[in-house]
Amino acid sequence: MESLGKVTVICTAFNHEDWIWEALESVAMQDYHDKELVIVDNGSSDRTAERIKDWVSQYSGLFPVKTYFFEDTRPYCQTFNEVFAETNGDYLVDLSGDDVLYPDHLSLSIAQLSQDPEAAFSFSDAYLLESSGSITTFYRRNTFGELREKLHMGTIYETLLRRSIICAATMVFNAKIFRKESGYDESLYYEDFDIQIRMARKYHVVFSDHVGVLKREHEESMSANQYQRYFSKMLPSTVKVCEKALELNQSQDENKALLERVLFELKHALWSANFSAADQLIQMAERLHGKGLKLKLYKAWAKFKLDISWLYVSVTS
């Protein structure tokens, strides 16, 4: 495909020895040729670093490849920003070492972005591969492969407040805008909820109706531990992003959407016995003028710190 600008793929791996080779090969096999690959091993304790070195020693050499090997595991958002600062591509992909890009993902995504130079990022559909081997698409589709639910881009900020509707693994960023917005928030444990909210508030985003990524869902993935019993590392960051969103909101409809998200996160915080996060979410629900029996029940649950997280684990495992 004719170049519309250089794309930088930053592939970050952590204990991904079983999958990292396939992830790197998927970058090499892209039909978009104006690319560079930056590989980061973030303190893996398995053979991931060795596998990366083996792949680099054998790859074709047709595009630039740079590697970083860290002895200790570093904060994800900070590390990504530092690595990104050393690049100069026009587009940016954040690839996990256990995911796979399909060969036309970059070309189709960048074609969409090139039609709207003010768009912050594009996103697409993905196949979700469960540990059991079952595969589904991120978006529900009918037997003809058509989306069952239309994505309304004009209200996407409000929708993102309410629920997660973007598979982060499919996102291709306008690198200029990513740089302008100072990249990921380094005070957070994870990145996608915040970056989507911040960019959807200020910029256009575009959807490309193709399946671009194979995303693996397994017990060691970050998302699998979102509501880890007692000590979730992600929930405090989720609370902070909700607080930031409240400052960004411009209408009562957006506040209602945020309240829906807060109550959802509150439910999971209580079920997983993350009571500190639950207390913060209750305070935010009250700031959003939340009312009703559900919130009263949640407040009582938090007050008495009723721990039934053992049941939550058995239901969600």
C-alpha positions in Angstrom: 0.0 0.0 0.0 1.2 3.5 -0.8 2.5 5.2 2.4 0.3 7.8 4.1 2.9 8.3 6.8 5.1 6.2 9.0 3.5 4.0 11.7 5.3 3.1 14.9 4.3 -0.1 16.6 5.3 -0.4 20.2 5.0 -4.0 21.4 5.2 -4.4 25.1 5.7 -7.9 26.5 5.6 -9.3 30.0 5.9 -13.0 30.5 4.6 -13.6 27.0 7.1 -16.3 25.9 4.3 -18.5 24.4 2.9 -15.6 22.2 5.5 -13.0 21.6 6.9 -14.5 18.4 3.5 -14.5 16.8 2.9 -10.9 17.9 6.1 -9.8 16.3 5.6 -11.8 13.1 2.1 -10.1 12.8 3.9 -6.7 12.5 6.3 -8.0 9.9 3.4 -9.4 7.9 1.5 -6.1 7.6 0.7 -5.1 4.1 1.5 -1.5 5.2 5.3 -1.2 4.7 6.2 2.3 6.1 6.6 1.1 9.6 8.9 0.8 12.6 8.8 -1.7 15.4 9.8 -1.0 19.0 9.9 -4.0 21.3 9.8 -3.7 25.1 10.4 -6.6 27.5 9.1 -5.2 30.8 11.0 -7.3 33.2 9.7 -10.7 32.2 10.7 -13.7 34.4 10.2 -16.3 31.7 11.9 -16.7 28.3 10.2 -13.7 26.7 13.4 -11.7 26.3 15.2 -14.7 24.8 12.4 -15.2 22.3 12.5 -11.5 21.3 16.3 -11.7 20.7 15.8 -14.9 18.6 13.2 -13.2 16.5 15.2 -10.0 16.0 18.2 -12.1 14.8 16.1 -13.8 12.2 13.7 -11.0 10.9 14.0 -9.8 7.3 15.5 -6.4 8.1 13.1 -4.6 5.8 11.9 -2.1 8.5 13.6 -0.6 11.5 13.4 -2.5 14.8 14.6 -1.3 18.2 14.5 -3.2 21.5 14.4 -2.4 25.2 15.0 -5.0 27.9 14.2 -3.9 31.5 15.4 -6.1 34.4 12.6 -4.9 36.6 8.9 -4.5 35.8 8.2 -0.7 35.4 4.9 1.2 35.5 3.3 0.7 32.1 2.1 4.2 31.2 5.4 5.8 32.2 7.5 3.3 30.3 5.3 3.5 27.2 5.6 7.3 27.2 9.3 7.2 27.6 9.7 4.8 24.7 7.2 6.7 22.5 9.2 9.9 23.1 12.1 8.4 21.2 10.0 7.8 18.1 8.8 10.1 15.3 6.1 8.2 13.4 2.9 9.7 12.1 0.7 7.0 13.6 1.1 4.9 16.7 0.0 1.3 17.8 0.2 0.0 21.3 0.5 -3.8 20.8 0.5 -6.2 23.7 3.0 -9.1 23.4 0.1 -11.6 23.6 -2.0 -10.2 20.8 -1.8 -10.5 17.0 -2.5 -8.0 14.2 -4.2 -9.2 11.1 -2.2 -8.4 7.9 -4.4 -5.5 6.7 -5.1 -3.9 10.1 -2.6 -1.0 9.7 -3.5 -0.2 6.1 -7.3 -0.2 6.7 -7.0 1.8 10.0 -4.6 4.4 8.5 -6.8 4.8 5.4 -9.6 5.8 7.7 -7.5 8.2 9.7 -6.1 9.8 6.6 -9.6 10.9 5.6 -10.0 12.8 8.9 -6.6 14.4 9.9 -8.1 15.8 13.0 -9.2 12.4 14.3 -7.3 11.3 17.4 -7.5 7.5 16.7 -9.2 4.8 14.7 -10.6 1.6 16.2 -12.0 -1.6 14.7 -13.4 -5.0 15.7 -11.4 -7.8 17.2 -11.6 -11.6 17.7 -11.5 -12.5 21.4 -9.7 -15.8 22.0 -10.7 -17.4 25.4 -8.4 -19.8 27.2 -10.9 -22.5 26.4 -10.3 -21.9 22.7 -13.6 -20.3 21.9 -13.6 -17.2 19.7 -16.1 -14.4 19.5 -16.0 -10.9 17.9 -15.8 -7.9 20.2 -18.9 -6.5 18.5 -21.9 -8.6 18.0 -22.5 -9.4 14.3 -25.3 -11.2 12.4 -24.9 -14.2 10.2 -23.9 -11.9 7.3 -21.1 -10.3 9.4 -22.9 -7.1 9.8 -22.9 -5.2 13.1 -26.0 -5.8 15.2 -25.6 -2.4 16.9 -24.7 0.8 15.1 -21.9 2.9 16.6 -23.0 6.5 16.9 -19.8 8.4 16.6 -21.4 11.8 17.4 -22.2 10.7 21.0 -19.2 8.4 21.6 -17.9 10.4 24.5 -21.2 9.9 26.4 -21.3 6.2 25.4 -17.7 5.6 26.6 -18.7 7.1 30.0 -21.5 4.6 30.2 -19.7 1.5 29.1 -16.6 0.2 27.3 -17.3 0.0 23.6 -13.8 0.2 22.1 -11.4 -2.7 22.1 -8.2 -0.9 23.0 -6.0 -3.4 21.2 -7.4 -2.2 17.9 -6.7 1.5 18.3 -4.3 3.3 15.9 -3.4 6.8 17.1 -2.7 10.0 15.3 0.8 10.3 16.9 0.8 14.1 16.6 -2.3 14.3 18.8 -1.1 11.6 21.2 2.1 13.6 21.6 0.2 16.9 22.0 -2.0 15.3 24.8 1.2 14.1 26.6 0.4 10.4 26.0 -0.8 8.2 28.7 -1.5 9.5 32.2 1.5 8.2 34.2 -0.4 8.4 37.5 -2.6 5.5 36.4 -2.1 1.8 36.5 -3.7 1.2 33.1 -4.3 3.4 30.1 -7.2 2.7 27.8 -10.2 4.1 29.7 -8.5 7.4 30.4 -7.0 7.9 26.9 -10.3 7.1 25.2 -12.3 9.5 27.4 -9.8 12.4 27.1 -9.5 12.1 23.3 -13.1 11.5 22.6 -13.9 14.7 24.6 -11.7 16.9 22.4 -11.3 15.2 19.0 -13.1 13.1 16.4 -12.5 9.4 16.5 -13.2 7.0 13.5 -14.3 3.4 13.2 -13.1 1.0 10.6 -15.5 -1.9 10.1 -12.9 -4.7 9.9 -11.6 -7.3 12.3 -8.1 -6.1 12.9 -6.7 -7.9 15.9 -6.8 -11.3 17.7 -6.9 -10.5 21.4 -6.1 -13.2 23.9 -8.2 -13.4 27.1 -6.3 -15.4 29.7 -5.8 -15.4 33.5 -2.5 -13.5 33.4 -3.8 -10.6 31.3 -4.3 -7.2 33.0 -8.0 -7.0 32.2 -8.6 -10.4 33.8 -7.5 -8.9 37.2 -9.5 -5.7 36.9 -11.6 -6.7 39.9 -9.0 -8.7 41.8 -10.3 -9.7 45.2 -9.3 -7.3 48.0 -6.4 -5.6 46.2 -7.4 -4.6 42.7 -4.6 -2.4 41.2 -7.0 -1.2 38.5 -10.0 0.0 40.5 -8.2 3.0 42.1 -7.2 4.2 38.6 -10.8 3.7 37.4 -12.0 5.9 40.2 -9.5 8.6 39.2 -10.6 8.5 35.6 -14.2 8.8 36.6 -13.3 11.9 38.7 -11.5 13.4 35.7 -14.5 12.7 33.5 -16.7 14.5 35.9 -14.6 17.6 35.4 -14.8 17.1 31.6 -18.6 16.7 31.5 -20.6 19.4 29.9 -24.2 18.3 30.3 -26.7 16.5 32.6 -26.9 13.6 30.1 -23.1 13.1 30.4 -23.4 13.1 34.2 -26.2 10.5 34.0 -24.0 8.4 31.8 -21.1 8.7 34.2 -23.4 7.8 37.1 -24.3 4.6 35.3 -20.6 3.8 35.0 -19.9 4.7 38.6 -22.7 2.4 39.8 -21.4 -0.4 37.7 -17.9 -0.1 39.0 -19.2 0.3 42.6 -21.1 -3.0 42.2 -17.9 -4.8 41.2 -15.9 -3.1 43.9 -18.3 -4.3 46.5 -18.5 -7.9 45.1 -14.7 -8.1 45.1 -14.4 -6.6 48.6 -12.4 -3.5 47.4 -14.1 -1.4 50.0 -11.8 1.6 49.8 -12.6 2.1 46.1 -16.2 1.4 46.9 -16.3 4.3 49.4 -14.8 6.7 46.8 -17.3 5.6 44.2 -20.2 6.1 46.6 -19.0 9.7 47.2 -18.9 10.3 43.5 -22.4 8.8 43.0 -23.6 11.3 45.6 -21.9 14.2 43.8 -23.7 13.0 40.7 -27.0 13.2 42.6 -27.5 9.4 42.5 -30.7 8.2 44.2 -32.7 5.1 44.5 -32.9 1.7 46.3 -29.8 0.3 44.5 -27.5 3.1 45.8 -29.0 2.7 49.3 -28.2 -1.0 49.2 -24.7 -0.4 48.0 -24.1 2.2 50.8 -25.3 -0.3 53.4 -23.1 -3.0 51.9 -20.0 -0.7 52.1 -20.8 0.5 55.6 -20.9 -3.0 57.0 -18.1 -4.3 54.7 -20.0 -7.4 53.9 -17.4 -9.7 52.4 -18.9 -12.2 50.0 -16.0 -12.0 47.5 -15.5 -15.7 47.7 -18.9 -16.0 45.8 -17.8 -13.4 43.3 -14.7 -15.4 42.5 -16.7 -18.6 42.1 -19.2 -16.9 39.8 -16.6 -15.1 37.6 -13.9 -17.8 37.4 
